[in-house]
Amino acid sequence: MFNEHIRSWGNNFNCSANEYSCSSVSLAAEIVRSCTSHGIIPRGAGRSYGDQSLNSGGGLLSLQRSEDSNGYVVTDSGLVTVNGESSIGDLLSAVIPQGWLLPVVPGSESITIGGALAADAHGKNHFHRSSLASWCKEMNVMIADGSIIHCSTETERDLFWATVGGLGLTGLIISATLQLQKITGSCLEVNTKSYSRFSCLFEGLKIASKSNEYAVAWLDLLSERHPGRGIVKSAHLDKNRNLERGRVDTKSINFPLSPSVNFITRPMCSIHNSLKYGSSLITRGTAITPISDFLFPLDKVSNWKNLYGRAGLMQWQFVVPDEDSLLLENIIKDIGNTDLLPSLAVLKRCGKESGSYLSFCRPGWTLAIDFPANAKARDLLVGFDKSIAEVGGRVYLAKDSCLDADLIHKMYPKLDKWKSIRRYFDPKNVWQSDFSRRLNLI
Ligand SMILES: Cc1cc2nc3c(=O)[nH]c(=O)nc-3n(C[C@H](O)[C@H](O)[C@H](O)COP(=O)(O)OP(=O)(O)OC[C@H]3O[C@@H](n4cnc5c(N)ncnc54)[C@H](O)[C@@H]3O)c2cc1C
């Protein structure tokens, strides 16, 4: 069906495209075989902040979600085979009560397994568990001629490592076999600490990342006196709670927000940050919470992105190596000297890279910041991107809205290898997107 109003999650991109939501794999193959010169791109839950799953003038392909045909049967060794269109929430709801957890969980339960693998998503524990590709054993991928190739770390390795992190540009992930982690309880013991200065928060997060399963910091980048003050939340699995309590049942508040008004102004954000920081001084300490409360905080308000008005938001996420963490501090200070409005900022520790040719996370620190989308903000961010590339850092492609195509080679040294594998499996450029054209990826 032709749809003129398909928007990115951040509302900052839109496209007119043919949307194909197929009831069967064979129907999807027929559509792929007959696609036009504008190509087609897989679309999951549409949780990409930017244009990764948009394709102006072409097609968007998804398989209809139903009860997972693989049934979420977990083997004794913790392997589960899941359809690409299943959501992270569906999978967790099915496996947590059986005593299993996905070792890497991105920050929204709506994200699909296919979308998470195509981004090689990471969670709040990258320093322990790397990214999702490291827990994927095998996949069935529909390539450009409509055939399905079974690939794994042993067979069709190139297709496997180009598809995880490949943002849909090598094919449609039909199903994936994932290694789960055994759990005996399903609640988390969460510790909250606030820090009035960035230097102390940074040390606090370092320590928390060493001794906990999960660790994440929220930063107040709008504080004039202490930019980068904030809250560190760390957590480990509480072995004493029963499994049922950890079921994923995120209750979201649905404010009647239409994107006609922009609520994200500097005074509003400053007040919000001060209240959040102030209340953490009262709530600090330890609490037991269901896994989903800690892992999916943004799912609690279902349409928060509409607060940004018609222009929408962009999320900018970068990683810098350990030895260049000073750059992180400088970027935080420099943002304070610009007109940029960092409405939400989250810092995490990164560990070992996965084998994906386009893996984002590398050992170091990753900062994700939401900004209201506008041309000036894009220009300013491109300036920061240059310094990040200089030290061997990267911008996260799965969330990108403004990267300069000339910088991507520097950030992703295996890009040429990825491109040659992509060309081999898709010589006619069937798989393409607004994102791939913006960054000259095909
Ligand atoms: C609130 C929120 C929190 C987030 N938290 C995190 C986080 O903690 N860590 C993190 O790493 N990311 C995070 N993300 C980003 C998210 O993981 C990625 O954008 C992910 O790709 C979105 O998946 P989706 O199912 O929504 O797919 P879409 O947005 O529809 O598509 C995303 C990309 O995946 C491709 N794709 C989708 N389905 C398939 C398939 N079956 N086969 C092949 N390719 C496919 C698309 O072509 C596109 O390139 C977050 C996003 C949001 C909105």
PDBQT file of the ligand as one rigid body, heavy atoms in Angstrom, charges set to zero:
ROOT
HETATM    1  C1  LIG A 501      13.371   4.325  23.060  1.00  0.00    +0.000 C 
HETATM    2  C2  LIG A 501      14.527   3.692  22.305  1.00  0.00    +0.000 A 
HETATM    3  C3  LIG A 501      15.562   3.104  23.019  1.00  0.00    +0.000 A 
HETATM    4  C4  LIG A 501      16.630   2.510  22.332  1.00  0.00    +0.000 A 
HETATM    5  N1  LIG A 501      17.620   1.938  23.069  1.00  0.00    +0.000 NA
HETATM    6  C5  LIG A 501      18.655   1.362  22.436  1.00  0.00    +0.000 A 
HETATM    7  C6  LIG A 501      19.701   0.759  23.177  1.00  0.00    +0.000 A 
HETATM    8  O1  LIG A 501      19.695   0.743  24.408  1.00  0.00    +0.000 OA
HETATM    9  N2  LIG A 501      20.718   0.188  22.489  1.00  0.00    +0.000 N 
HETATM   10  C7  LIG A 501      20.752   0.178  21.121  1.00  0.00    +0.000 A 
HETATM   11  O2  LIG A 501      21.699  -0.373  20.561  1.00  0.00    +0.000 OA
HETATM   12  N3  LIG A 501      19.776   0.740  20.404  1.00  0.00    +0.000 NA
HETATM   13  C8  LIG A 501      18.733   1.328  21.033  1.00  0.00    +0.000 A 
HETATM   14  N4  LIG A 501      17.736   1.902  20.292  1.00  0.00    +0.000 N 
HETATM   15  C9  LIG A 501      17.837   1.882  18.823  1.00  0.00    +0.000 C 
HETATM   16  C10 LIG A 501      17.220   0.604  18.255  1.00  0.00    +0.000 C 
HETATM   17  O3  LIG A 501      17.807  -0.534  18.841  1.00  0.00    +0.000 OA
HETATM   18  C11 LIG A 501      17.486   0.511  16.752  1.00  0.00    +0.000 C 
HETATM   19  O4  LIG A 501      17.086   1.672  16.097  1.00  0.00    +0.000 OA
HETATM   20  C12 LIG A 501      16.788  -0.701  16.129  1.00  0.00    +0.000 C 
HETATM   21  O5  LIG A 501      17.357  -0.942  14.873  1.00  0.00    +0.000 OA
HETATM   22  C13 LIG A 501      15.285  -0.474  15.979  1.00  0.00    +0.000 C 
HETATM   23  O6  LIG A 501      14.665  -1.667  15.559  1.00  0.00    +0.000 OA
HETATM   24  P1  LIG A 501      13.178  -1.689  14.964  1.00  0.00    +0.000 P 
HETATM   25  O7  LIG A 501      12.625  -3.050  15.131  1.00  0.00    +0.000 OA
HETATM   26  O8  LIG A 501      12.393  -0.582  15.487  1.00  0.00    +0.000 OA
HETATM   27  O9  LIG A 501      13.445  -1.520  13.404  1.00  0.00    +0.000 OA
HETATM   28  P2  LIG A 501      13.307  -0.310  12.379  1.00  0.00    +0.000 P 
HETATM   29  O10 LIG A 501      13.519   0.983  13.047  1.00  0.00    +0.000 OA
HETATM   30  O11 LIG A 501      12.063  -0.499  11.606  1.00  0.00    +0.000 OA
HETATM   31  O12 LIG A 501      14.561  -0.646  11.460  1.00  0.00    +0.000 OA
HETATM   32  C14 LIG A 501      15.869  -0.436  11.955  1.00  0.00    +0.000 C 
HETATM   33  C15 LIG A 501      16.906  -0.981  10.993  1.00  0.00    +0.000 C 
HETATM   34  O13 LIG A 501      16.851  -2.395  11.046  1.00  0.00    +0.000 OA
HETATM   35  C16 LIG A 501      16.551  -2.926   9.748  1.00  0.00    +0.000 C 
HETATM   36  N5  LIG A 501      15.666  -4.066   9.999  1.00  0.00    +0.000 N 
HETATM   37  C17 LIG A 501      14.504  -4.070  10.678  1.00  0.00    +0.000 A 
HETATM   38  N6  LIG A 501      13.985  -5.328  10.685  1.00  0.00    +0.000 NA
HETATM   39  C18 LIG A 501      14.843  -6.105   9.990  1.00  0.00    +0.000 A 
HETATM   40  C19 LIG A 501      14.876  -7.490   9.623  1.00  0.00    +0.000 A 
HETATM   41  N7  LIG A 501      13.911  -8.365   9.994  1.00  0.00    +0.000 N 
HETATM   42  N8  LIG A 501      15.918  -7.936   8.887  1.00  0.00    +0.000 NA
HETATM   43  C20 LIG A 501      16.919  -7.097   8.509  1.00  0.00    +0.000 A 
HETATM   44  N9  LIG A 501      16.941  -5.789   8.828  1.00  0.00    +0.000 NA
HETATM   45  C21 LIG A 501      15.926  -5.309   9.560  1.00  0.00    +0.000 A 
HETATM   46  C22 LIG A 501      15.904  -1.794   8.982  1.00  0.00    +0.000 C 
HETATM   47  O14 LIG A 501      16.095  -1.937   7.604  1.00  0.00    +0.000 OA
HETATM   48  C23 LIG A 501      16.633  -0.585   9.545  1.00  0.00    +0.000 C 
HETATM   49  O15 LIG A 501      17.843  -0.384   8.885  1.00  0.00    +0.000 OA
HETATM   50  C24 LIG A 501      16.658   2.513  20.916  1.00  0.00    +0.000 A 
HETATM   51  C25 LIG A 501      15.609   3.107  20.206  1.00  0.00    +0.000 A 
HETATM   52  C26 LIG A 501      14.552   3.689  20.895  1.00  0.00    +0.000 A 
HETATM   53  C27 LIG A 501      13.429   4.349  20.119  1.00  0.00    +0.000 C 
ENDROOT
TORSDOF 0
